[in-house]
């Protein structure tokens, strides 16, 4: 004869066997890129795509970018599933930069100086002063971007953004405002698995998207008109 479950027992049973949500798989501790499987990326792991020889200056695991000309340096190898950490700081108010993931060969081939990849998912690296400068220049509020870690598809790439998202767009806005200002170091942890990208800013998950196409490609650091530093860039490939 089947055992009769009380309401409390039934509730506990359902809770135990309920499917895990994506958030349940989120890291429970700050990810600094140390431990088994992690690799530090340095100068030997990147290839200049369309910048000047002096645009990127490496010292150990740190790289300084002058911001000129606009362009990128890419990883020597493409990646599919991986975790990435990096520290960055802008050296000028309103500075603009980014980290591209899953930038395919076609998006970088023949790229001229002064232009950015034609595809990939950009993890925005933007200083708070950019919003003020945009408003002064245009007389409009910058409601289509934030300075706290937007994630969005570029060019031919596709992504369905996590909420909240930009008005009428495919850009994922951060759920929290955690980025620090000019000359202060910020920490990004990016997890890219099976076409899904998620971003943690200074230890907390804030933005991302799913259904990314393509979901394999190069990692790129962006030069976009303003000096910026990156350091402690580490990656761990996943199945």
C-alpha positions in Angstrom: 0.0 0.0 0.0 1.5 3.4 -1.0 2.7 5.6 1.8 0.6 8.7 2.2 2.6 11.9 2.1 1.7 14.8 4.4 1.6 18.3 2.8 5.0 19.1 4.5 6.6 15.9 3.3 5.3 16.4 -0.2 6.6 20.0 -0.4 10.1 18.9 0.8 10.2 16.1 -1.7 9.3 18.4 -4.6 11.9 20.9 -3.5 14.6 18.2 -3.5 13.8 16.8 -6.9 12.9 20.1 -8.6 15.1 20.9 -11.7 18.0 23.3 -10.9 17.7 26.8 -12.3 20.6 28.4 -14.1 21.3 30.6 -11.1 21.8 27.5 -9.0 24.9 26.8 -11.0 26.4 30.2 -10.3 29.7 30.4 -8.5 29.3 30.7 -4.8 32.6 32.4 -4.2 34.7 35.1 -5.9 36.5 33.6 -8.9 40.1 34.9 -9.3 41.3 32.5 -11.9 43.6 30.4 -9.7 43.5 26.7 -9.3 43.4 23.6 -11.5 43.0 24.2 -15.2 43.5 27.9 -15.2 46.1 29.5 -17.6 47.5 33.0 -17.4 47.4 34.8 -20.8 50.3 37.0 -21.8 51.9 38.6 -24.8 52.7 35.2 -26.4 49.0 34.3 -26.4 47.8 37.3 -28.5 48.2 38.4 -32.1 47.8 42.0 -33.2 44.9 42.2 -35.7 44.7 45.8 -36.9 46.4 48.1 -34.4 49.9 49.8 -34.4 52.8 47.9 -33.0 52.9 50.3 -30.0 49.1 50.2 -29.3 49.6 47.2 -26.9 52.5 47.1 -24.5 52.9 44.0 -22.3 54.7 43.6 -19.0 54.2 40.1 -17.6 50.5 39.4 -17.4 49.6 43.1 -17.7 49.0 45.0 -20.9 48.6 48.8 -21.5 46.5 49.9 -24.5 47.0 53.5 -25.9 43.5 53.3 -27.5 44.9 54.3 -30.9 44.1 53.3 -33.5 40.7 51.7 -33.0 41.1 47.9 -33.4 41.8 44.7 -31.5 44.4 42.1 -30.5 43.1 38.6 -30.5 44.0 35.3 -28.9 46.2 33.0 -30.9 43.6 30.2 -30.6 39.8 30.1 -30.8 37.8 29.0 -27.8 34.4 27.4 -27.4 33.5 26.7 -23.8 35.6 28.5 -21.2 35.8 30.7 -18.1 37.7 34.0 -18.2 38.8 36.5 -15.6 40.5 39.9 -16.1 41.1 43.1 -14.2 40.8 46.4 -16.0 40.9 50.1 -15.4 40.4 53.2 -17.6 43.0 55.9 -17.4 40.8 58.7 -18.8 37.3 59.8 -18.0 34.8 58.5 -20.5 37.1 55.7 -21.7 35.7 53.0 -24.0 37.0 49.5 -24.5 35.7 45.9 -24.4 36.4 42.2 -24.3 35.1 40.2 -27.3 34.3 36.5 -27.0 33.5 34.1 -29.9 34.8 36.4 -32.6 35.0 34.1 -35.7 37.7 34.2 -38.4 35.4 35.9 -40.9 34.8 38.8 -38.5 38.5 39.6 -38.3 39.8 38.7 -41.7 41.1 41.8 -43.6 40.1 44.1 -40.8 41.5 47.6 -41.4 42.9 50.0 -38.8 40.2 52.1 -37.3 37.6 49.4 -37.4 36.3 46.8 -35.0 35.4 43.1 -35.5 32.4 42.4 -37.7 31.1 39.8 -35.3 31.4 38.4 -31.8 29.9 39.0 -28.4 31.2 42.1 -26.7 31.5 42.4 -22.9 31.5 46.2 -22.5 34.4 47.9 -20.7 33.1 51.5 -20.3 34.0 54.3 -17.9 31.2 56.2 -16.2 32.3 59.5 -17.7 31.1 58.3 -21.1 27.5 58.7 -20.1 28.0 62.4 -19.1 30.0 63.1 -22.3 27.3 61.5 -24.5 24.6 63.6 -22.9 26.6 66.8 -23.3 27.3 66.0 -27.0 23.9 64.9 -28.0 21.6 66.5 -25.5 19.9 63.1 -25.0 20.0 60.6 -22.2 22.0 57.5 -23.0 19.2 55.1 -22.4 20.6 52.5 -24.9 23.8 51.7 -22.9 25.1 51.6 -19.3 28.6 51.8 -17.9 28.3 48.7 -15.6 28.9 45.7 -17.9 26.6 45.5 -20.9 26.8 42.3 -23.0 25.7 42.4 -26.6 26.2 40.8 -30.1 28.2 42.7 -32.7 27.6 42.8 -36.4 26.7 39.4 -37.8 26.6 37.6 -34.4 23.3 36.8 -32.6 22.3 36.7 -28.9 19.1 36.7 -26.9 19.8 39.0 -24.0 19.0 38.3 -20.4 16.7 40.9 -18.8 16.9 43.7 -18.2 17.7 44.7 -21.8 18.2 47.8 -23.8 15.0 49.4 -25.3 14.1 47.5 -28.5 17.6 46.0 -28.7 19.7 42.9 -28.1 21.9 44.4 -25.4 21.8 42.9 -21.9 21.8 45.6 -19.2 23.4 44.8 -15.8 21.0 44.0 -13.0 23.3 45.8 -10.6 25.6 48.8 -10.9 28.9 47.6 -9.6 31.6 49.1 -11.8 34.2 51.4 -10.3 35.3 54.7 -11.9 38.3 56.0 -13.7 41.8 54.9 -12.4 40.1 52.2 -10.3 40.5 48.5 -10.9 37.5 46.4 -11.9 37.2 42.6 -12.0 35.3 40.7 -14.6 34.5 37.0 -14.6 33.0 35.7 -17.8 31.6 32.3 -18.3 30.9 31.1 -21.9 29.2 27.6 -22.3 27.2 26.2 -25.2 26.2 29.5 -26.6 25.5 31.2 -23.3 27.6 34.0 -21.9 27.3 35.4 -18.3 29.2 38.3 -16.7 30.1 38.9 -13.1 31.3 42.4 -12.2 33.4 42.7 -9.1 32.1 39.4 -7.8 28.4 39.5 -8.7 26.6 38.2 -11.7 24.9 41.1 -13.6 24.3 40.4 -17.3 24.6 38.0 -20.3 22.7 36.2 -22.9 21.9 32.9 -24.6 21.5 31.5 -28.1 24.8 33.1 -29.2 25.8 32.4 -32.8 28.6 31.6 -33.4 29.6 30.0 -30.1 33.2 29.5 -30.9 35.9 32.0 -31.8 38.7 34.2 -30.7 39.0 36.3 -27.5 39.8 39.9 -28.4 40.9 43.0 -26.4 39.6 46.2 -27.8 41.3 49.5 -28.5 38.7 52.2 -28.8 40.2 55.7 -28.5 41.2 55.9 -24.9 44.0 54.4 -22.7 43.1 51.4 -20.7 45.0 48.7 -18.7 44.2 45.0 -18.5 45.9 42.5 -16.1 45.6 39.1 -14.6 43.9 37.7 -17.8 43.3 34.0 -17.1 41.3 31.4 -18.9 40.1 27.9 -18.2 38.8 25.8 -21.0 35.7 23.6 -20.4 34.3 20.6 -22.1 
